Amino acid sequence: MAVQGNLVDDVINIDTSKDSIVIIHNIFSIPGGKTLDVTGFTPDVINAGHILIKNAAGDYKPMPLNAGGTAYAALPADHTYAGVLVATILKKRPYAGVMINGYVNEVASPFPVTDIKAAFLTAVNKVEFRSDLA
C-alpha cells in the first residue's frame, strides 16, 4: 500500500510585523543558524527577540516561559544564555537565526528582559538592549 504525503500545511497566520522593530541591528549571527530543541515549549510561534539558551550538550532552545506564558522563567540548570532569535518562526519548523552581536529593542521584545538582562549580557556580551522610548 502506498503512503500518501501531504504537501499542504494547515494555514497559520504569523505576525512578523515587529521583527524589524525588535532586532534593531543584526551585526553578526551564528552562520547557518541552529535548529532549536522545542521540547516542552508550548507556544506554536516563537517571536523575533526571544532569548535563546543552550544546554551543556550544545542544544539550542527557546528560553522557557512562566506558567502563564507572560514572562521568561528561570534559566534551567546546566544551561547558558546563547543569543537572540532574529526572526519569528514556527515551533514545528524551529530553524533559528541566532544573533550574538547586535542591538535589540527591549521595549518591543516579546517578553520583558528586566529580570534576566544582567545575566544575559554577561553571557552574551556583544548584544545590547536599547529602547526606542526617549
Buried (B, 14 or more C-beta within 10 A) or exposed (E): EEEEEEEEEEEEEEEEEBBEBBBBEBEEBBEEBBEBBBEEBEBEBBBBBBBBBBBEEEBBBBBBBEEEEEBBBEBEEEBBBBBBBBBBBBBEEBEBBBBBBBBBBBBBBBBEBEEBEEEBBEBBEEBBBEEEEE
